Amino acid sequence: MASENTVVVRKRIWIAAGLVTASLFTLFIGHLWLKETDTMWSMVDGKSAPGMLKIELIKTLRFGQYTTAVAWSSDGRYLATSDYYDKVVRIWDVKSWRQLHVITKKTMGAGRMLFMPDSKTLIVSSTQLGDDRSAVTLVDVPSGEIIRQVDGPNEISGPDGWAMANQPRNFDLSHDGKYLFVNHRAKQARKAGVYVYDAKKWNIVSFIRPKWGVMALAAGPLDDQLVTSDVYGGLQIWSVSQAQMVEEFPITSSWIKSIAVEEGGNRVIAGQAGVGRRRDQVSGKIVPYGDMDTLRLWNLKTKEKIASATLSPQIGTVRLWREGGIVVASGGDRRLVVYSLSDLREIAVLRKFSQECADIAFLHDGGLLAVAGDDEVLIYSIKFGGNPNGD
């Protein structure tokens, strides 16, 4: 009898162990599936709202080390990605997700890339090495061949060159593709600022330098406009053809690291660098500065704040998608957050990165979002049953 009881107990132990193992395996597979698909929600203010907005991770591209930039062609056929350490730019076919071209050069590893409006030319910012004077490299998209290197405005000094002499902090294209705005570093402060390039002849046609420097830039609402930000939290609107400031107004009390401007509209998103410490010009003491609301939505026409939000200590990158009525921003806490464009209401957190989110790009007409971070590029589809903002 005791022997039979022992057998029964052993069977029960084996059955229990099997059930536990199966449960753990199911949880593990479920965790991997959820992490990889990231099927998002249709939610507003934490409540289910079917048909409003749905974001789903549809593709993960893994390659190289430290992916720093992503860009969509305007026709939706191509995606460009950049590997910083491998000095490689890749051009992908969006329909098949096949690599069409792999372009390697010592000045690759871009921090910023943009396609020209005709989708035939890719503009790649240079990472300066040695005595190379190039500021940007132009790539022919159909062939993958480098067709031109555009020189920066600054002289290279020393036998090995000054590594930052012509490296752009960031750049943007005017909406009509006529101008390329490049925020250049320089060894001499008076030479640092925004250089305006003719996007056909690729020569410098104008120079813009605000009093307090340029921390970020973006093409303005209109073709002939440029918006810049400075170290004291101010925004400036410039007439490009006249190289003159049209308007200036304060946004916050700390320097603005990233801005996104609504094309043809009045709204601008400003991402603050966060609360820091600096020396007071009067007392000479080290004092804290900066506002807790690191993300701010402003109306350029009325010069009034529409809304604000707090995203970790600082904003890395911010992009807006007017057609979808949303803003996506990355913070210093490595979160990637989606906000409503109308009032900066937080809708959801897309991803928490282990390292950082390096770049964000919308395919405006196709409802796709590309995000570079953690040595991979994440592709999200965005669908909605109606504009979340109702505008």
Disulfide bonds with the S-S distance in Angstrom:
none
